[in-house]
Amino acid sequence: MNPIAIVSAMHDELSKVLELMPDEQKQIRAGREFWLGHLHNQAVVVVLSGIGKVAAATTATLLIEHFGVDRILFTGVAGALGQDVKIGDMVIADSFLHHDLDASPLFPRYEIPGYGTSTLKADENLTHQLVQACNYVLTHLPSDMDAGVIETFSLQSPQLHQGLVVSGDCFVSSARASQQLQTELPLALAVEMEGAAFAQVCHDYGIPFAAVRTMSDKADDEATLDFTRFLAEVASHFSMRVVDRWLFSLNTAP
């Protein structure tokens, strides 16, 4: 059976997932540490992609070409753009767009040259499984997470959203930049730096891809406040719980 890839951009987003693996073995390729092992009897490859779209594309290609994965799940943090999307909420992408891609006048703004579209779809089946896993995690959040952390980050009732996630090679951390994205791409729920690149590579290879992001900030002037603590105490917990529940459900499916 081909392995499943679990990917994040930064270490704290995946640290707790690695703690769950009983038999992980490290391989190094292109300067990246790939951890091979099992979770819930599923063969998995866990890796940090690095930050940005080029790093993401390199990692995705290695996962497919060298490790032969047949599904890729990306989990981590992002900045909230949607009006109803709050810090601590989860966003599952149903589609991805490069918000910094502009080959006009040769092609319309945002359109990927040669693809005839600006958006890349997430895999429907994988996304459906992810929705179920996230709903389970959010339902059980009060009993699974420290009450002090819940209070500190106002996580009393985080919500799950599904929609467009946009990617670019810049960390959006000003109200002006955030508002510009909201105006130009009103359907975008979240902004990050890797998803669209993964989606494009997976589209080219025909590999199912899905992504879930926990909102660490509002992509505004306060985007860096308590980011490290949120990453360690909230996002890593969410990622671990979602991955654990998703793989458990695959193992128990009839």
VENUR-V491578 format. One record per residue. N is the residue number from 0. RES is the residue in one letter. SS is DSSP state (h for helix, s for strand, l for the rest). NEAR is the number of other ideal C-beta (glycine too) atoms within 10 Angstrom. D_LAST is the distance of its C-alpha to the last C-alpha in Angstrom with 2 decimals. Layout:
# VENUR-V491578
N;RES;SS;NEAR;D_LAST, N;RES;SS;NEAR;D_LAST
This chain:
# VENUR-V491578
0;M;l;7;16.93, 1;N;l;12;18.94, 2;P;l;19;19.38, 3;I;s;23;18.73, 4;A;s;28;22.02, 5;I;s;27;22.79, 6;V;s;25;26.28, 7;S;s;24;29.00, 8;A;l;23;32.70, 9;M;l;16;34.20, 10;H;h;13;33.74, 11;D;h;18;33.39, 12;E;h;25;30.45, 13;L;h;25;28.45, 14;S;h;16;30.26, 15;K;h;18;27.87, 16;V;h;24;24.83, 17;L;h;15;26.80, 18;E;h;11;27.46, 19;L;h;17;23.78, 20;M;l;16;23.64, 21;P;l;8;24.66, 22;D;l;9;25.71, 23;E;l;18;26.90, 24;Q;s;9;29.53, 25;K;s;10;31.80, 26;Q;s;13;32.92, 27;I;s;8;35.56, 28;R;s;15;35.76, 29;A;l;12;38.20, 30;G;l;8;39.05, 31;R;s;16;35.53, 32;E;s;13;33.61, 33;F;s;21;30.11, 34;W;s;19;28.06, 35;L;s;17;25.58, 36;G;s;18;23.16, 37;H;s;15;19.70, 38;L;s;23;17.86, 39;H;l;16;14.72, 40;N;l;11;14.66, 41;Q;s;17;14.89, 42;A;s;15;18.23, 43;V;s;24;20.25, 44;V;s;23;23.77, 45;V;s;24;25.48, 46;V;s;25;28.79, 47;L;s;20;31.50, 48;S;l;27;32.47, 49;G;l;17;35.85, 50;I;l;16;37.31, 51;G;l;18;38.08, 52;K;h;21;37.00, 53;V;h;12;38.54, 54;A;h;20;36.93, 55;A;h;27;33.56, 56;A;h;18;34.01, 57;T;h;19;35.06, 58;T;h;27;32.04, 59;A;h;28;29.59, 60;T;h;15;31.36, 61;L;h;19;31.32, 62;L;h;29;27.59, 63;I;h;19;26.99, 64;E;h;11;29.94, 65;H;l;13;30.21, 66;F;l;17;26.83, 67;G;l;11;24.74, 68;V;l;26;22.15, 69;D;l;14;19.76, 70;R;s;22;19.18, 71;I;s;27;21.68, 72;L;s;27;21.51, 73;F;s;29;24.93, 74;T;s;26;25.66, 75;G;s;28;29.10, 76;V;s;24;31.94, 77;A;s;30;33.86, 78;G;s;25;36.76, 79;A;s;27;36.30, 80;L;l;27;38.04, 81;G;l;18;36.72, 82;Q;l;9;39.04, 83;D;l;9;36.42, 84;V;l;21;34.65, 85;K;l;16;35.80, 86;I;l;19;35.85, 87;G;l;23;32.68, 88;D;l;21;30.60, 89;M;s;25;27.63, 90;V;s;27;27.68, 91;I;s;23;24.79, 92;A;s;32;26.34, 93;D;s;20;25.62, 94;S;s;21;28.58, 95;F;s;27;31.14, 96;L;s;25;34.91, 97;H;s;22;37.66, 98;H;l;25;40.15, 99;D;l;14;42.86, 100;L;l;18;42.72, 101;D;l;12;45.82, 102;A;l;13;47.04, 103;S;l;10;49.30, 104;P;l;7;51.45, 105;L;l;7;49.72, 106;F;l;16;46.41, 107;P;l;11;45.60, 108;R;l;12;44.98, 109;Y;l;19;41.42, 110;E;l;19;40.59, 111;I;s;18;39.26, 112;P;l;9;41.80, 113;G;l;7;40.44, 114;Y;l;13;37.22, 115;G;l;8;38.76, 116;T;s;13;36.85, 117;S;l;19;37.09, 118;T;s;18;33.46, 119;L;s;23;30.36, 120;K;s;14;26.99, 121;A;l;25;24.00, 122;D;l;20;20.75, 123;E;h;11;19.24, 124;N;h;11;15.52, 125;L;h;18;16.23, 126;T;h;21;18.58, 127;H;h;12;16.26, 128;Q;h;20;13.93, 129;L;h;26;17.26, 130;V;h;17;18.52, 131;Q;h;13;15.80, 132;A;h;23;16.47, 133;C;h;24;20.20, 134;N;h;13;20.26, 135;Y;h;16;18.72, 136;V;h;25;21.34, 137;L;h;21;24.16, 138;T;h;10;23.40, 139;H;l;12;23.64, 140;L;h;18;26.56, 141;P;h;12;29.38, 142;S;h;6;28.13, 143;D;h;13;27.01, 144;M;l;18;30.17, 145;D;l;10;33.81, 146;A;h;9;35.78, 147;G;h;9;38.63, 148;V;h;15;36.57, 149;I;h;18;35.17, 150;E;h;10;38.79, 151;T;h;14;40.27, 152;F;l;18;38.07, 153;S;l;11;37.73, 154;L;l;21;33.95, 155;Q;l;10;33.96, 156;S;l;12;31.86, 157;P;l;21;30.46, 158;Q;l;13;28.82, 159;L;s;15;26.19, 160;H;s;21;27.59, 161;Q;s;18;26.40, 162;G;s;16;28.89, 163;L;s;20;31.32, 164;V;s;29;31.90, 165;V;s;28;35.07, 166;S;s;28;36.06, 167;G;l;19;39.48, 168;D;l;16;41.47, 169;C;l;11;43.14, 170;F;l;16;42.30, 171;V;l;24;42.99, 172;S;l;17;44.93, 173;S;l;14;47.61, 174;A;h;14;47.74, 175;R;h;10;49.59, 176;A;h;19;46.97, 177;S;h;21;44.15, 178;Q;h;13;46.03, 179;Q;h;13;46.77, 180;L;h;19;43.10, 181;Q;h;16;42.35, 182;T;h;8;45.19, 183;E;h;12;44.34, 184;L;l;17;40.55, 185;P;l;11;40.08, 186;L;l;13;36.36, 187;A;s;21;35.62, 188;L;s;25;33.82, 189;A;s;28;34.18, 190;V;s;25;36.08, 191;E;s;27;35.33, 192;M;l;24;36.30, 193;E;l;29;33.40, 194;G;h;30;30.64, 195;A;h;29;32.37, 196;A;h;24;33.25, 197;F;h;30;29.68, 198;A;h;29;28.63, 199;Q;h;21;31.48, 200;V;h;21;30.74, 201;C;h;26;27.04, 202;H;h;17;28.23, 203;D;h;13;30.60, 204;Y;h;15;28.05, 205;G;l;8;25.20, 206;I;l;19;22.97, 207;P;s;17;20.61, 208;F;s;27;22.29, 209;A;s;27;21.94, 210;A;s;29;24.16, 211;V;s;28;24.67, 212;R;s;29;28.12, 213;T;s;28;29.65, 214;M;s;27;33.10, 215;S;s;25;35.71, 216;D;s;21;38.73, 217;K;l;18;40.15, 218;A;l;25;41.38, 219;D;l;16;44.92, 220;D;l;14;47.89, 221;E;l;14;46.05, 222;A;l;19;43.05, 223;T;l;11;44.03, 224;L;l;10;44.79, 225;D;l;15;42.60, 226;F;h;15;40.24, 227;T;h;11;40.02, 228;R;h;13;39.32, 229;F;h;22;36.70, 230;L;h;20;34.97, 231;A;h;16;35.02, 232;E;h;17;34.35, 233;V;h;24;32.09, 234;A;h;26;30.55, 235;S;h;25;29.51, 236;H;h;18;27.88, 237;F;h;27;25.98, 238;S;h;28;24.86, 239;M;h;20;23.66, 240;R;h;21;21.75, 241;V;h;23;20.06, 242;V;h;27;19.14, 243;D;h;17;17.96, 244;R;h;20;15.75, 245;W;h;27;14.36, 246;L;h;23;13.57, 247;F;h;16;12.15, 248;S;h;14;9.66, 249;L;h;16;8.78, 250;N;h;11;8.59, 251;T;h;9;6.40, 252;A;l;7;3.84, 253;P;l;2;0.00
